[in-house]
Amino acid sequence: MPPGEPVNRPDGEGSVSDEQWAELVRQAESGGTDAPKEPSARARMVTARLRALDEEAAAGRRRGRKNKPAEPWRPEGWRTGPTWEETHGRARKRRRLAAVLGFAVVVAILVITMRPSLLTDHLPGGGDSADTGPAAGPVGVADADRPTPEEPFRGSPALHWADGAAGIELPEAEATGGMSKAEVEHALRATRQLLISANLDPATLRGESPDEALELLDPLQKGERERLERSLAEPSEEQDPLMLFSRFDAEEAQLAGDVVKTRGRMTFEAGAAGSVEVHTDYTFVYPLVRPGGDEVARTIVRRKLTTALHDPERFAATRGKLSVVSSQQNVGNTDCETYDGFLHPAFPSDSAEPVPAGPDVDPYDRGEWQPEGPCGKLTRT
């Protein structure tokens, strides 16, 4: 048979497959005895094709990669996927992490259940329920919770309350009771200023006359301003200025620092036609020291005050001045048997007083109003 001619096969095919010729070429190059002495044209063509591919690959390597498009980054094992150990190892880590997080959540829930103030005391206007944590009063206080002049609110829920006037926030005003939005806003701002002047002004706290607060009140309100001025000049059980003002005897106690902690809320509603009423409920926490001393006591005053702004065209009223509708107070840590117009705090080193009868009273509890007033049996200060 002439070299290079196709082999005649019984099945009528005139050629051999590429795979068969490649095997023949491989055998020929390795010296196999079964390889043909003279490769056919088909074998030469396959050999030439393989050689051309090798030369093209070599030329590509010489040119480098600058003309070759960059392949995208793929993580190791992207063709085959992660190994069994990687997959199950990550699953074990996820289960372990989930167990740790679940335990932390359970612990957090238990802590907040036992000490709700840890959550509510960080919320604006919060803390309106009793903090059921351990007492932080003068008796039996752990050293870690004992207040100092540098940290006068240590051990107190008030530690995270707002400072002074920042805690008295105004609701959004709107027209009501026949009063315009501007008039309602004036009533809210005047009431806020009354609270500040009566409970936060340094001069008022030192026992001086609260003149700015008095100036906000309507002189036409029958007997009210005269009653307050008389109570300041001649305090008594029946005429007690503490029903509206927070005052301390400067020779007995003074503020430790210049911060009073504040928490509460303000709302408003329509009063009689041509008037708006503003309702406030705020707690003020006063840290105190004796003059020249460093022992800290805290007195807590919760005050409910309702004021009204009347339209002078419908009422005997002065435009822009407030009328006092009602005023109540609860005080924690004061001598409730003394009516001299001042609050009298007890300090930790004072001799123990007889424990009052009646239910325990938490002065920080902003839930129900404390019926016991200042003479309740305090759980802490």
Salt bridges, closest charged atoms under 4 A:
ASP11 OD1 - ARG9 NE 3.83
ASP18 OD1 - ARG42 NH2 2.49
ASP18 OD2 - ARG49 NH1 3.91
GLU23 OE2 - ARG26 NH2 2.33
GLU38 OE2 - ARG44 NH1 3.87
ASP121 OD1 - ARG263 NH1 3.41
ASP128 OD2 - ARG265 NH2 2.29
ASP128 OD1 - ARG366 NE 2.82
ASP131 OD1 - ARG115 NE 3.28
ASP131 OD2 - ARG380 NH2 4.00
ASP143 OD1 - ARG146 NE 3.62
GLU151 OE2 - ARG154 NH2 2.50
ASP163 OD1 - LYS261 NZ 2.59
GLU172 OE2 - LYS181 NZ 3.92
GLU185 OE2 - ARG189 NH2 3.22
GLU208 OE2 - ARG206 NE 3.18
GLU215 OE2 - ARG225 NH2 2.95
GLU224 OE2 - ARG227 NH2 2.93
GLU229 OE2 - ARG225 NE 3.35
GLU252 OE2 - HIS344 ND1 2.81
GLU269 OE2 - HIS279 NE2 2.85
GLU277 OE1 - HIS279 NE2 3.95
ASP281 OD2 - ARG302 NH2 2.73
ASP281 OD1 - ARG366 NH1 3.31
GLU295 OE1 - ARG290 NH1 3.34
ASP311 OD2 - ARG314 NE 4.00
ASP340 OD2 - HIS344 NE2 2.84
ASP350 OD1 - ARG290 NH2 2.37
ASP360 OD1 - LYS377 NZ 3.38
ASP362 OD2 - ARG380 NH2 2.96
